Structure formats: structure tokens, C-alpha cells
Amino acid sequence: MKTATLLGLLGLALASQAHAVQTIDLTAGMAGGDAFAASATSLFMTTAYNDGDDLDTGGNFNFSGVVPLMAGGAAGSMEAFAGHPAGEYDIGRFDGSTSTATEGSVYKLSNIAVNAGDTLSFDWTFYTNEPATGAMKDAAYFSVLNHVTALIATADGVNGDAGLSGYRAATSGVFSHTFANAGTYSLVFAVVDTDDVVNSSAFAVNNLAVTPVPEPRDWMLMLAGIGLVGLMVVRNRRRLV
């Protein structure tokens, strides 16, 4: 019985280990513009060029000392750096407006291997100095390169407490994406100025991870473990009767 119990617990442990969340190291990427991975779990990027971008605040919100990239798709642009076509970061693609990206920063992670059904997730915060009313639609984006680009947040209507010195307001949340097909992918994060190059915005990403989909063998190990442990419980109860 002790052997069965140990085997059951071992099966549960192996199944749990196989299904463990896999953290992706954010320092392994490439930065274009003002983007910097402060640690393996923390990325910060801005649209700030210099202290002239935010005259009302009297501050310089550029984080890394590297200026943002221009938008538009030409050589050296943020789209070209990321591997996107021109216009990928124009918010008009999402809201039907004629507004376009002007400048911004990108961060690219390559060679991320996943299985079909795996789910990627991260915590995000979007900061902005755009005014409470009449804001330009500065925006943050996430892309699985050559597959999908998601609009994470815009400056329009953002009024939450920024909690970060200097920024007027912020909003935050959790993003997730489930991969339909197995493969090796590139992930791209971006923050852009829209229609102008003033009033900086920023995009923070934390805890980027992939949760694997359980494979058949994992389910078998788990079920076998549960079955053996359950058998032990039943037999112990019978002994007490």
C-alpha cells in the first residue's frame, strides 16, 4: 500500500511539473527606441524623446537615453525594426479613424517555442501624459509577429491614478493569448505616439509567461495518481470499519 501511495503521489508530481507555468526572460529581447528590460520579469518602454515632449510637466520621461523610432515603415522605422508592414501601429486599423502612429518604441523577443493550446499571458500598465480631455490616441500594442497584433490600451479616456512620478494617469490589466498552432514565434511589444510627438506615454510589461496545455500523458499521470491515492483512502476506511 505504501508503494501504491508513493506511485500515486509521484504521478501527481510529474503531471504537475509538466504543466508548470514557464516564465519567459524579458532580458533576452532586442530594443528599438526607448525600451529597457530592467529584469527578467520587467519591461518598460516610452514614446519620450526628450524634455521638450512634456512641457506642461517640466520633466524628461525618456527612460533609457535612446530616442524613439519614427513610424511609417521606412528603413529604420519602428515597424521595420519589429518586422511589421507600414501602418501596423496606426490605431485607425482598430477604430476606423484616420489617426496614424508617428513615433514610438518596440521590444522584440524571438524564438519562443510553444505547443498548440499553450496560453501566453502578462501583466501590463499603460501610462500617459495626454490630457484628460482631447487626448491623442497614444497606444500600446502586443504582436505575435506575422500572426496577430492586439491593441492593449489607448490614452483616450485614461484617468486612473498613475502611481508613477510625473505621469498624469494610467490603466492596467492582464493580457492573454492562446496559440492555435505549435511553432516558434516572435513576440513584439510597442508603445506609440499617435498624430503628434508630444505628451509622452509609456508601456510596462511584467511576468511574461506561457502556461502549457496538458498533454495526454500528463492527464494519464494525473488520473493514475488520483486513482492510486483514492484506492489508498478507500482501503484505509475499510480497515477502520
Secondary structure per residue as TSV (DSSP state, phi and psi in degrees):
chain	resnum	aa	ss	phi	psi
A	1	M	-	360.0	-39.5
A	2	K	H	-62.6	-38.1
A	3	T	H	-63.0	-43.0
A	4	A	H	-63.0	-40.1
A	5	T	H	-63.1	-45.2
A	6	L	H	-63.4	-41.0
A	7	L	H	-64.5	-40.0
A	8	G	H	-62.7	-46.4
A	9	L	H	-65.1	-36.4
A	10	L	H	-64.4	-41.3
A	11	G	H	-61.5	-42.8
A	12	L	H	-64.0	-41.3
A	13	A	H	-65.3	-43.3
A	14	L	H	-65.2	-40.9
A	15	A	H	-64.7	-40.8
A	16	S	H	-65.7	-40.8
A	17	Q	H	-64.7	-40.5
A	18	A	H	-65.8	-27.6
A	19	H	T	-97.8	10.6
A	20	A	-	-66.8	146.2
A	21	V	-	-66.4	135.6
A	22	Q	E	-106.3	114.5
A	23	T	E	-77.6	135.6
A	24	I	-	-99.0	129.3
A	25	D	-	-74.4	111.4
A	26	L	G	-71.1	-19.1
A	27	T	G	-74.7	-7.2
A	28	A	G	-84.2	1.1
A	29	G	S	-92.8	-177.3
A	30	M	E	-117.3	135.4
A	31	A	E	-101.9	136.5
A	32	G	E	-121.9	113.3
A	33	G	S	90.5	-151.3
A	34	D	S	-88.1	75.5
A	35	A	E	-134.6	137.5
A	36	F	E	-151.4	128.3
A	37	A	E	-91.2	107.0
A	38	A	E	-73.3	-24.4
A	39	S	E	-158.2	179.9
A	40	A	T	-64.3	-20.2
A	41	T	T	-117.3	7.5
A	42	S	E	-139.1	125.5
A	43	L	E	-126.9	137.6
A	44	F	E	-136.0	136.6
A	45	M	E	-147.8	149.5
A	46	T	E	-136.4	170.9
A	47	T	-	-101.7	8.2
A	48	A	-	-76.7	129.3
A	49	Y	-	-91.2	-55.1
A	50	N	S	-161.4	-169.2
A	51	D	G	-69.0	-10.7
A	52	G	G	-78.1	-10.5
A	53	D	G	-74.6	-24.4
A	54	D	-	-133.6	66.3
A	55	L	T	-62.5	-34.4
A	56	D	T	-67.4	-27.0
A	57	T	T	-95.0	-18.1
A	58	G	T	68.7	23.4
A	59	G	-	-127.8	164.6
A	60	N	-	-110.3	115.9
A	61	F	-	-98.6	5.3
A	62	N	-	-66.1	129.0
A	63	F	S	-93.9	-40.0
A	64	S	S	-103.2	-15.0
A	65	G	S	90.9	-4.1
A	66	V	-	-101.3	131.4
A	67	V	-	-75.7	155.1
A	68	P	-	-62.9	164.6
A	69	L	E	-92.9	148.3
A	70	M	E	-74.0	152.0
A	71	A	-	-95.4	167.8
A	72	G	S	130.2	-17.4
A	73	G	S	96.4	-8.3
A	74	A	S	-70.8	168.8
A	75	A	T	-55.6	131.3
A	76	G	T	88.9	-5.2
A	77	S	S	-77.3	168.5
A	78	M	H	-66.2	-35.5
A	79	E	H	-64.8	-43.1
A	80	A	H	-64.6	-39.4
A	81	F	H	-61.6	-42.2
A	82	A	H	-75.1	-25.8
A	83	G	T	97.0	16.6
A	84	H	-	-95.1	160.3
A	85	P	-	-76.7	164.5
A	86	A	T	-58.2	142.3
A	87	G	T	85.7	1.2
A	88	E	T	-59.7	-31.9
A	89	Y	T	-104.2	17.9
A	90	D	-	-78.1	121.9
A	91	I	T	-67.6	-16.9
A	92	G	H	-59.1	-23.7
A	93	R	H	-64.3	-22.9
A	94	F	H	-107.5	-31.8
A	95	D	H	-115.9	2.1
A	96	G	S	78.2	4.8
A	97	S	-	-82.2	179.0
A	98	T	-	-99.5	8.1
A	99	S	-	-68.7	142.7
A	100	T	-	-131.5	155.2
A	101	A	E	-71.5	143.5
A	102	T	E	-113.7	-39.5
A	103	E	E	-159.4	167.8
A	104	G	E	170.8	-172.1
A	105	S	E	-129.8	149.9
A	106	V	E	-134.2	156.1
A	107	Y	E	-140.3	128.9
A	108	K	E	-123.2	127.7
A	109	L	E	-111.8	127.3
A	110	S	E	-111.4	162.9
A	111	N	E	60.9	45.9
A	112	I	E	-93.4	108.8
A	113	A	E	-90.5	130.1
A	114	V	E	-138.1	164.1
A	115	N	-	-105.4	159.2
A	116	A	T	-59.1	131.1
A	117	G	T	95.0	-12.3
A	118	D	-	-64.9	145.9
A	119	T	E	-117.7	123.8
A	120	L	E	-92.9	142.5
A	121	S	E	-148.4	156.7
A	122	F	E	-158.7	155.2
A	123	D	E	-88.1	142.0
A	124	W	E	-138.5	152.6
A	125	T	E	-137.4	133.8
A	126	F	E	-113.1	123.4
A	127	Y	E	-109.5	149.8
A	128	T	E	-151.9	151.9
A	129	N	-	-108.0	6.1
A	130	E	S	-61.4	147.0
A	131	P	-	-66.3	159.9
A	132	A	S	-63.2	-31.7
A	133	T	S	-124.7	144.4
A	134	G	S	72.9	26.1
A	135	A	-	-70.9	141.4
A	136	M	-	-71.5	153.4
A	137	K	-	-89.6	59.8
A	138	D	-	-53.6	149.7
A	139	A	E	-150.1	158.6
A	140	A	E	-117.5	141.7
A	141	Y	E	-133.3	156.1
A	142	F	E	-132.7	136.8
A	143	S	E	-130.2	140.9
A	144	V	E	-95.4	105.5
A	145	L	T	-52.0	131.8
A	146	N	T	68.6	13.2
A	147	H	T	-129.6	-53.2
A	148	V	E	-157.5	143.6
A	149	T	E	-123.0	126.6
A	150	A	E	-110.6	135.7
A	151	L	E	-80.6	117.4
A	152	I	E	-86.4	-46.2
A	153	A	E	-162.9	157.2
A	154	T	E	-130.4	162.1
A	155	A	S	-75.0	-16.4
A	156	D	T	-65.3	116.3
A	157	G	T	83.3	7.9
A	158	V	-	-81.3	119.3
A	159	N	-	-135.6	6.2
A	160	G	B	-70.4	156.8
A	161	D	-	-60.1	124.9
A	162	A	-	-69.1	-39.4
A	163	G	-	66.7	10.0
A	164	L	S	-132.4	124.6
A	165	S	T	-50.9	124.7
A	166	G	T	100.4	-38.9
A	167	Y	-	-72.9	141.9
A	168	R	S	-71.4	-42.1
A	169	A	E	-156.7	167.8
A	170	A	E	-154.1	161.8
A	171	T	E	-142.0	156.2
A	172	S	E	-148.1	168.7
A	173	G	E	-179.4	-167.9
A	174	V	E	-124.5	131.4
A	175	F	E	-111.0	143.8
A	176	S	E	-141.1	151.0
A	177	H	E	-143.7	127.8
A	178	T	E	-101.7	128.2
A	179	F	-	-81.0	127.1
A	180	A	S	-77.6	-28.3
A	181	N	S	-131.0	146.8
A	182	A	-	-69.8	150.9
A	183	G	E	164.3	-175.6
A	184	T	E	-113.8	122.4
A	185	Y	E	-122.3	160.6
A	186	S	E	-108.1	136.8
A	187	L	E	-111.9	136.8
A	188	V	E	-130.1	129.6
A	189	F	E	-109.3	143.4
A	190	A	E	-149.1	148.1
A	191	V	E	-133.8	135.3
A	192	V	E	-134.6	149.0
A	193	D	E	-81.7	142.8
A	194	T	E	-119.8	126.1
A	195	D	S	70.2	-9.5
A	196	D	S	-153.6	-178.5
A	197	V	S	-126.0	28.3
A	198	V	-	-122.7	168.9
A	199	N	S	60.5	87.7
A	200	S	-	-63.7	150.3
A	201	S	E	-130.2	160.5
A	202	A	E	-143.0	158.2
A	203	F	E	-135.1	120.5
A	204	A	E	-111.0	135.2
A	205	V	E	-124.3	133.5
A	206	N	E	-137.0	150.0
A	207	N	E	59.0	50.6
A	208	L	E	-71.5	124.7
A	209	A	E	-151.1	160.6
A	210	V	E	-121.1	128.0
A	211	T	E	-100.0	113.9
A	212	P	-	-68.1	147.6
A	213	V	-	-77.5	136.1
A	214	P	-	-62.2	131.4
A	215	E	-	-86.1	162.0
A	216	P	H	-52.7	-39.1
A	217	R	H	-66.6	-32.2
A	218	D	H	-66.9	-42.7
A	219	W	H	-62.9	-39.3
A	220	M	H	-64.1	-43.4
A	221	L	H	-62.2	-42.4
A	222	M	H	-65.7	-45.4
A	223	L	H	-65.3	-39.7
A	224	A	H	-63.9	-41.6
A	225	G	H	-63.5	-45.3
A	226	I	H	-62.5	-41.0
A	227	G	H	-63.4	-44.4
A	228	L	H	-66.6	-42.0
A	229	V	H	-65.5	-40.4
A	230	G	H	-62.1	-40.7
A	231	L	H	-61.1	-39.8
A	232	M	H	-62.4	-42.8
A	233	V	H	-62.6	-44.9
A	234	V	H	-61.2	-44.1
A	235	R	H	-66.9	-38.1
A	236	N	H	-64.4	-38.6
A	237	R	H	-64.8	-40.0
A	238	R	H	-63.9	-35.7
A	239	R	H	-66.6	-29.6
A	240	L	H	-81.3	-14.5
A	241	V	-	-78.7	360.0
